[in-house]
Amino acid sequence: MIRSVSDTTDGRVPAAEAHGGSGGGPEPAGHGGGTDGGAGTGSGDAGGTAASSPAAGHSAGSPTGSPNPGDPAAGTPAGTAPGWGPDLGPPTTLVLLRHGETPLTPQKRFSGSGGGDPDLSPTGLRQAGAVADALADRGTVGAIVTSPLLRCRRTAGVVANRLGLPVRVEEGMRETDFGAWEGLTFAEVRERHPADLDAWLASSRVRPTGGGESFETVARRVAAARDAVIARYPRRTVLVVTHVTPIKSLVRLALGAPPESLFRMELSAASLSEVAHHADGNATLRLLNDTAHLRRADG
């Protein structure tokens, strides 16, 4: 059963995601804005199977140090010295699953939370089944939360049925609201709103045409949702089914990376990433854009 939980931030603030593969908005080829997904250099919710990339690992102790104390969304304690601290026990691990492909994904159209709410395509359903099998084999997921958008709820439902777990809806994990760009390709936005697009690409504080969400707004919303999930499921492994922009934002905040890093990540449909959150407030990126389960299913 899918349960709904109220958003953790002011509901009046808009948000954003596009059907691409690596970004927060339609993901322009080579740029990474992120159609059908978020911001990045991949194909957004629209495709792109990049190789999986294991990232900074985790040893007996928790890594210390505040990567970006100036970022109000980061939630990482400032003033800690770089290095390895004492063993703080198991972290809360967020397994970040981008939803499966929708009919808009191959078209690389902006598909956020401010327009239509497409369902998974037949390909997306197959992808959801493949990732469900992979997670069942892994056997570590103890809870599932999802964005309220249909493509995520459908993906989460397939996984939940396979794992025998309930699903909790987390409003703060929805995709960005792309305003007047919803349903458009990157080229169409470039043709119709060139000045607005240039401003949006240059600053995380700029909203899309028509009053959508800025990436800065999305980062704050997603950080609040992340904190709520960590508080609800301490020291557990939680599957978070969401979109390109939220996943990239969670990775960026974990690394203390600047906002422009959103355009330097690729996230394929139904890919897995993983961030461990430690008891001292620090985080480590363990996995990014893993699609091995999709290749096995295709093979």
C-alpha positions in Angstrom: 0.0 0.0 0.0 1.3 3.5 -0.8 0.9 6.0 1.9 1.1 9.8 1.4 3.1 12.1 3.6 2.8 15.9 3.5 5.6 17.9 1.8 8.4 18.9 4.2 8.6 22.4 2.7 6.3 25.3 1.9 3.9 24.0 -0.7 3.8 27.4 -2.4 7.3 26.9 -3.7 7.5 25.4 -7.2 10.0 22.6 -8.3 11.5 20.9 -11.5 12.5 17.8 -13.7 12.7 17.0 -17.4 12.4 13.8 -19.3 16.1 13.3 -20.1 18.7 11.2 -18.5 21.1 13.4 -16.7 19.6 16.6 -15.7 17.0 18.8 -14.3 15.1 19.6 -17.3 15.3 18.3 -20.8 18.7 17.2 -21.0 20.4 19.0 -24.0 22.8 16.7 -25.7 26.2 17.4 -24.3 25.1 19.9 -21.8 23.3 18.0 -19.1 20.3 20.2 -18.3 18.3 17.1 -18.0 15.1 16.3 -19.9 12.8 14.0 -18.1 15.1 14.1 -15.2 17.1 16.8 -13.8 20.4 18.5 -14.5 23.4 16.9 -16.1 25.2 15.8 -19.1 23.4 12.7 -20.0 20.2 11.9 -21.7 18.0 12.8 -18.7 14.8 10.8 -18.4 15.2 10.4 -22.0 17.8 7.7 -22.1 21.6 7.1 -22.0 23.0 4.1 -20.3 26.3 5.3 -18.8 28.6 2.9 -17.1 28.2 2.5 -13.4 30.6 4.6 -11.3 31.5 3.4 -7.8 32.4 6.5 -5.9 34.0 7.3 -2.5 33.8 4.2 -0.4 33.3 3.8 3.4 35.6 2.3 5.9 35.2 1.5 9.6 35.0 5.2 10.6 32.9 8.0 9.3 34.7 10.5 7.0 34.8 13.9 8.6 34.9 17.4 7.2 32.3 19.8 6.0 32.5 19.8 2.2 30.5 22.9 1.7 29.5 24.6 5.0 28.2 27.6 3.0 25.4 25.6 1.4 22.3 26.0 3.6 20.8 22.8 2.1 23.8 20.6 2.8 23.0 19.9 6.4 26.6 19.0 7.1 28.3 20.2 10.3 30.9 22.9 9.8 34.3 23.0 11.5 35.2 19.4 11.4 38.7 18.5 10.2 39.2 16.4 7.1 40.1 12.8 7.9 38.6 9.6 9.4 36.7 9.8 12.7 35.7 7.0 15.1 33.3 4.3 14.1 29.8 5.8 14.5 27.9 2.6 13.7 25.9 1.9 10.5 24.9 4.8 8.4 21.5 5.5 7.0 21.9 4.5 3.4 19.8 6.0 0.6 19.6 3.9 -2.5 18.5 6.4 -5.2 16.5 4.9 -8.0 15.6 7.0 -11.0 12.2 5.9 -12.3 11.8 3.8 -15.5 11.4 5.3 -18.9 8.2 7.0 -20.0 6.9 7.8 -23.5 8.6 11.2 -23.2 12.0 9.9 -22.3 13.2 9.0 -25.9 11.9 12.4 -27.1 14.0 14.2 -24.4 11.3 16.6 -23.4 11.1 18.6 -20.2 8.9 16.5 -17.9 8.7 17.8 -14.4 6.1 18.3 -11.8 4.4 21.3 -13.4 2.9 19.6 -16.5 1.5 16.2 -17.3 2.1 13.1 -15.2 3.1 10.3 -17.7 3.1 6.7 -16.8 5.9 4.2 -17.5 6.2 2.9 -21.1 6.5 -0.8 -21.7 10.2 -0.4 -21.7 10.0 1.5 -18.4 8.0 -1.4 -16.9 10.6 -3.9 -18.0 13.3 -1.7 -16.5 11.4 -1.6 -13.2 11.2 -5.3 -13.2 15.0 -5.6 -13.8 15.9 -3.3 -11.0 13.4 -5.1 -8.7 15.2 -8.4 -9.3 18.6 -6.7 -8.7 17.4 -5.2 -5.4 15.9 -8.5 -4.3 19.2 -10.2 -5.0 21.0 -7.6 -2.9 18.6 -8.1 0.0 19.5 -5.0 2.0 16.6 -2.6 1.3 14.3 -2.3 4.4 12.0 0.6 3.4 10.8 2.3 0.2 9.8 5.9 -0.3 8.8 7.5 -3.6 8.0 10.8 -5.3 4.3 11.3 -5.7 4.5 11.4 -9.5 3.0 8.4 -11.3 6.2 7.3 -13.1 7.9 6.9 -9.7 4.9 5.4 -7.9 4.7 2.8 -10.7 8.4 2.0 -10.5 8.2 1.8 -6.7 5.2 -0.4 -6.8 6.9 -3.0 -9.0 9.9 -3.1 -6.6 7.7 -3.2 -3.6 5.8 -6.2 -4.9 9.0 -8.0 -5.5 10.4 -7.1 -2.0 7.2 -7.4 0.0 7.5 -3.9 1.4 5.1 -1.0 1.7 5.7 2.3 -0.1 5.6 5.7 1.5 5.1 8.8 -0.6 7.4 11.7 0.1 6.2 14.9 -1.6 9.6 16.6 -1.3 11.1 14.1 -3.7 9.1 15.2 -6.7 10.8 16.5 -9.8 11.4 20.2 -10.6 8.5 22.3 -12.0 9.7 23.4 -15.4 7.0 26.1 -15.8 6.3 26.9 -19.5 9.0 24.5 -20.6 7.0 21.4 -19.6 6.6 19.1 -22.6 9.1 21.0 -24.8 12.5 19.8 -26.1 15.6 21.7 -25.3 15.7 23.0 -28.9 12.2 24.2 -28.6 12.9 26.1 -25.4 16.0 27.6 -27.1 13.9 28.8 -30.0 11.1 30.2 -27.9 12.8 31.5 -24.8 16.5 32.0 -25.6 17.2 34.6 -23.0 15.4 32.8 -20.2 17.2 29.6 -21.0 20.7 31.2 -21.0 19.9 32.8 -17.6 18.7 29.4 -16.3 21.8 27.6 -17.5 24.0 30.3 -15.9 22.5 30.4 -12.4 20.9 27.9 -10.0 18.8 30.7 -8.7 17.0 31.4 -11.9 13.5 29.8 -12.6 12.3 28.5 -16.0 9.9 30.7 -18.0 6.5 31.0 -16.4 7.4 30.6 -12.8 8.8 27.1 -12.4 11.3 26.1 -9.8 15.0 27.1 -9.6 17.6 24.4 -8.8 18.3 26.3 -5.6 14.7 25.9 -4.5 14.7 22.3 -5.5 17.9 21.6 -3.5 16.3 23.1 -0.3 13.1 21.0 -0.8 15.0 17.8 -1.5 17.4 18.4 1.5 14.4 18.8 3.8 12.8 15.6 2.4 16.2 13.8 2.8 16.4 14.8 6.4 12.8 13.6 7.1 13.7 10.2 5.5 16.9 9.9 7.6 15.0 10.8 10.8 12.3 8.2 10.0 14.6 5.3 9.1 17.8 5.8 11.1 20.6 3.3 10.3 18.5 1.5 7.7 18.8 1.1 3.9 16.1 3.0 2.2 15.1 2.9 -1.5 14.2 6.4 -2.7 12.4 6.3 -6.0 12.7 9.7 -7.6 13.9 11.8 -10.5 17.0 13.2 -12.1 17.1 16.6 -10.3 16.4 15.2 -6.8 19.0 12.5 -7.2 21.7 14.9 -8.6 20.9 17.3 -5.8 21.3 14.6 -3.2 24.6 13.6 -4.7 25.8 17.2 -5.0 24.9 18.0 -1.4 26.7 14.8 -0.2 29.8 15.8 -2.0 29.6 19.5 -1.1 29.9 20.2 -4.8 28.8 23.5 -6.4 25.4 23.9 -8.2 27.0 23.7 -11.6 27.9 20.1 -10.9 24.3 19.2 -11.7 25.3 19.6 -15.4 28.2 17.3 -15.0 26.4 14.1 -14.0 24.6 11.6 -16.1 21.6 9.6 -14.8 20.0 6.9 -16.9 16.4 5.8 -16.6 16.1 3.1 -13.9 19.7 3.6 -12.7 20.9 3.2 -9.1 23.0 5.6 -7.1 23.8 5.4 -3.4 24.7 7.8 -0.6 25.5 6.9 3.0 24.6 9.4 5.7 26.6 9.0 8.9 25.6 9.8 12.5 27.9 12.9 12.6 26.0 14.5 9.6 28.6 13.7 7.0 27.9 11.7 3.9 29.7 9.5 1.4 28.8 8.7 -2.2 29.1 5.0 -2.8 27.6 4.5 -6.3 26.5 6.7 -9.2 24.3 5.7 -12.3 24.7 1.9 -12.0 22.8 0.3 -14.9 24.4 -3.2 -14.7 21.0 -4.7 -13.9 19.6 -3.3 -17.2 22.4 -4.8 -19.2 21.9 -8.2 -17.6 18.2 -8.0 -18.4 18.9 -7.1 -22.0 21.4 -9.9 -22.3 
